[in-house]
Amino acid sequence: MKIKILTIMISIVIQSCLISPEIVNESNSSGDFSVHSLNSTEDEFSFNDFITSVYQAATDEKQALVDSFMQWADSTTGIPYIEDSTAYFLYINGSNPSVAVAGDFNGWDPANQDLNHLPGTNLFYRGYDFESDARLDYKFVVDGNWILDPLNQRTCSGGFGPNSELSMSNYVQPPEIQTYDIPHGNISFSNFSDTTQGRTRSVRVYTPPGYAESELSYRCIYFHDGNEYLTLGFAKNVLDYLIQSELIPPVIAVFVDPTNRNEEYSYDLDFMEMFVTELVPWVDQTYRTRIDAESRAVAGVSLGGLTSLLFTLHHPEIFGNCGAYSSAVWIGDLIQQYQASELLPVKIYLDAGTYEPSIFNSSMALEEILATQGWDNAWRVWHEGHSWGAWRAHLDEALIYFWPLTTTGIDDRY
């Protein structure tokens, strides 16, 4: 279906679609290439119409058509320009570089992903079809240099720096990651040294608004990759928002950094035992936590999600809730361990993006086992990639699943 143009959007960009063939190569006698320059009853327009009009325009009119379209596109859908299920990546460069796009949707491989150059103009373009609620990270590769899209102000930070962000028309931006003028929790910082492994690691602890003034004990969630959950996943903002909105009860959150991520998050049983026998007791002694398993959760992304699932399987008496985001369960034998396990009294939140195929397929295999065996689990699928943009937007899903707030009075919040 083609999009409808409002009167103020109608542009000379589409003049070649509306005039008779015998005058298609005439110059614009008025010299007006603004969005108000067309007198026609035609109200349908497509990106392909625009490309055709530029090809058919006189040489000295081509760039003006591009400039007019770019201004209009930026004021409507933004850039990338979105038309129905197609997103058009647009790049402006007056020289003649090689330009490709790489992102979640093509495995971050720019090979064979070149943008087309529109002759006689400074525009490079390429369209891709996506689901209407897709959200994806990408970059341009210009003469071998990886850059952000200079025409797109929307970015998403990740472990390797920021990427440009494409969000399709039905994607809902997560309000919970923003900062609001609401009561905020506090973050305290500690260096925790264990005796099991003889290592010192950074630990940050979030206490909810009102913690210092109360004598209550609180539910507690542990996050692997703790600092990234705070800086890239905006976990503090999410917690503040969910608590203020009374979507979850006030909770304590413990953000734990690895000392050697690839080692500790890859079936390191010594790390798991240190976590369970030293770190958790230290938190329970230092903060007013509820110590039953139902009131304790562990969560992580990728390898951190794999490790969270391992912790929950081996220590359901400690962790009664598990948040596993884009979990790397294709590594090792975790799926087989769950298949061989007895049914445990835990909640498991599991999700994956359709643009991370190895993780999606292996996570779906685990989900089938959980569903078949009757585990208490939630499975979510997103049209997204392996990105903090996805994980930060869906942290609320696990927290609300673990501890949904059903209020009959203010005391039910605790």
QUIPE-V587200 format. One line per field, one symbol per residue. burial: 1 if it has 9 or more other ideal C-beta (glycine too) atoms within 8 Angstrom, else 0. A space follows every 50 residues. Layout:
burial = ???
This chain:
burial = 00101000111111111000000100010000101011000000111011 11110010001111111111111100111111100111111110000011 11111100010010100100101111100101111111111100001110 11011111000011110100100101100000001010000101010000 11111111101000000111111111111101111111111111001111 11111111000001110100111111011101110010110010111111 11111111111110110111111111111000011011000001011111 11111100111111111011100010111111111111111111111111 11101000000110
